Amino acid sequence: MVLAAAMISSVFTGCGNSDAAGSAASSAATTTTDAAGAATSATATSAAATTTSDAATETPATTASSTVSSSTDETASVSAAPITGTVTAAGSSALLPLAQAAAESFMEENPDCVVTVNGGGSGEGLKQVADGAIDIGNSDVFAEEKLDAATAAGLVDHEVCTITMAPVVNTTLGVSNLTTEQLVGIFTGEVTNWSEVGGPDTDILLVTRPSSSGTRALFKNWALGGAEEASNEALETDDSGTLLQTVEQNEGAIGYVALSYLINDSTVSPVSIDGVAPTLENTYNGSYKVWGYEHMYTNGNGTDAAGAFINYMMGDKFADSIESMGYGVSSKMSDEAVASHN
Amino acid sequence: MNKNKKAHPYRNEYLGRGVVTACGLFIIMVTLAIGAFLIYQGTGTFTKYHHSLAEFLFSSDWSPVDAATGGGGGVGAAVYITGSLLTCGLALLIATPFAIGASVFMTEIAPKAGSKIFQPAVEIFVGIPSVVYGWIGLTVLVPFIRDTFHAKMGGYSVLAAGIVLAVMIFPTITTVSSDAIRSLPEDYRKAAYGLGSTRWQVIYKVTLPAARSGIFTGIILGLTRAFGEALAVAMVIGKTRAFPKNILSPTNNLTAAIAADIGNSASGGEQNMALWTMALLLYVVSMIFILIIHRLSGREVAR
């Protein structure tokens, strides 16, 4: 049901964009989008200024290889020039709320462009962006996992934020910490009563997500060490909202959701893993392992407007909003955290 | 026509015929195109990944690979097929007596109130979106089953799905059945009364048997709707990939399984293909239902 709502819901926003930045050379995709964001946000930090100059230095290369050289020069001189265009994005439902919020505030700053963000699932988002049906494909997983190698090679990955997954239990249960072994035992169906892991004498009720879900894939990889969940003994829910409701209604229930679902929700209790609480801080410093990148894929470099939008999402200005919604800012990930996921 | 004497006298005839023919052909083409597309996508499980039809229908090993290439997993959909059959069967068991009773009441017992109050009420039933039924089922029925029967898996069960489906197909069966009863020639009833039958005898011995094929049509239409319903069932069935141990156990069905994974699964991959095959199965089953309805109404005409 939420899926349907997500697919229908579309956010229209405007986006101002600088032509030149978006159409720069492919290797400089990230750099140029940074430049566009800095220009748009009017408060150019020194770092942003540096990237702008990077883009400028690359202009000759662009001039040599592409037909948009004149517009590149033009925009370089008038970097704040608003540019109209439309951006269509679809895919991951985990990223949907953040992408919609980003689209909304992007519109306020750049009223000349329209950004539409839809759900539909990671697989669908990747397929559509590879087919050229949309500008941005949102995904919980790397494109290589869902598309064949040749198709995936044509897509450019933007790791716009991180998402942290937390096990959740019913608030009356009184379990606040589980070891990895206990967690694996519970989700593989070997442990069936809470008393076996230090809880009350209550049957465990597993609440999971569909096997193709990105949330489930992350949880399986990083919390369960790759162990397969016992689908034959678990309730499966189409979306995290339903999962939360199910956990809330059943005393012995355990499930897992993204941190973004817990930020303003006290109907369930998050559970620490091996004594480490599922928080953004612990994700940043690398002590909490169950997290992953949220990806926005463009076909090649994508359109100028799409580049500007992605750049806005990854920019400093939007970082606070990312954190307030329970997602992690990619640039804040510590080296230890990044290294542990490679 | 008089104002434009040069127009061909049959111009409107041809125009009208052309338009309606185009509409008819278009609908037929859409139906055939959907069928062809489902066959194209759904046979990939057998041609591209070399699974057997028997494995798909009778195995419960569901572990397809969710990647763009590479197979080797299992595509046994028996759990889903069983879940669909059980929930629909239960829904029919619950809904049919109510529906036939209601249709007799609104046609034979209280025809005036039937056409003024009952019929519109039932029609409103048809118009309620399935998500509403599912939502009510999830928030009222599921906790009720959990607390009343102490169901182990939180009340998500075949029973909950059967009841929700029964409520959804009840109006379909009722409407079609009452239409069938109403369309019976008045002579039947008069003749029966003339022989000294009581009202119940007329209903039981004459009306219902005479309207039998219409009632069956209603039941099968209801079954078709129940079989194809995804949203409401998905919310209350629990979607556990296991055969139900009893009526209070959760299980899964074809439509809910398709809806859960079709968006996220890798396009063209083994899992995606297996889901298309399940969609093809639903299409084939509903075709069979429609064929049965045609056989029934055909017999009616022949008689």
Boltz contact constraints between the chains, C-beta under 6 A:
constraints:
  - contact:
      token1: [A, 1]
      token2: [B, 131]
      max_distance: 6.0
  - contact:
      token1: [A, 120]
      token2: [B, 263]
      max_distance: 6.0
  - contact:
      token1: [A, 121]
      token2: [B, 263]
      max_distance: 6.0
  - contact:
      token1: [A, 121]
      token2: [B, 264]
      max_distance: 6.0
  - contact:
      token1: [A, 122]
      token2: [B, 264]
      max_distance: 6.0
  - contact:
      token1: [A, 123]
      token2: [B, 264]
      max_distance: 6.0
  - contact:
      token1: [A, 123]
      token2: [B, 265]
      max_distance: 6.0
  - contact:
      token1: [A, 123]
      token2: [B, 266]
      max_distance: 6.0
  - contact:
      token1: [A, 124]
      token2: [B, 263]
      max_distance: 6.0
  - contact:
      token1: [A, 127]
      token2: [B, 267]
      max_distance: 6.0
  - contact:
      token1: [A, 146]
      token2: [B, 266]
      max_distance: 6.0
  - contact:
      token1: [A, 147]
      token2: [B, 68]
      max_distance: 6.0
  - contact:
      token1: [A, 148]
      token2: [B, 68]
      max_distance: 6.0
  - contact:
      token1: [A, 148]
      token2: [B, 69]
      max_distance: 6.0
  - contact:
      token1: [A, 205]
      token2: [B, 154]
      max_distance: 6.0
  - contact:
      token1: [A, 210]
      token2: [B, 260]
      max_distance: 6.0
  - contact:
      token1: [A, 210]
      token2: [B, 261]
      max_distance: 6.0
  - contact:
      token1: [A, 212]
      token2: [B, 66]
      max_distance: 6.0
  - contact:
      token1: [A, 212]
      token2: [B, 261]
      max_distance: 6.0
  - contact:
      token1: [A, 212]
      token2: [B, 264]
      max_distance: 6.0
  - contact:
      token1: [A, 212]
      token2: [B, 265]
      max_distance: 6.0
  - contact:
      token1: [A, 213]
      token2: [B, 264]
      max_distance: 6.0
  - contact:
      token1: [A, 231]
      token2: [B, 241]
      max_distance: 6.0
  - contact:
      token1: [A, 232]
      token2: [B, 241]
      max_distance: 6.0
  - contact:
      token1: [A, 232]
      token2: [B, 242]
      max_distance: 6.0
  - contact:
      token1: [A, 235]
      token2: [B, 156]
      max_distance: 6.0
  - contact:
      token1: [A, 235]
      token2: [B, 238]
      max_distance: 6.0
  - contact:
      token1: [A, 236]
      token2: [B, 239]
      max_distance: 6.0
  - contact:
      token1: [A, 238]
      token2: [B, 260]
      max_distance: 6.0
  - contact:
      token1: [A, 250]
      token2: [B, 154]
      max_distance: 6.0
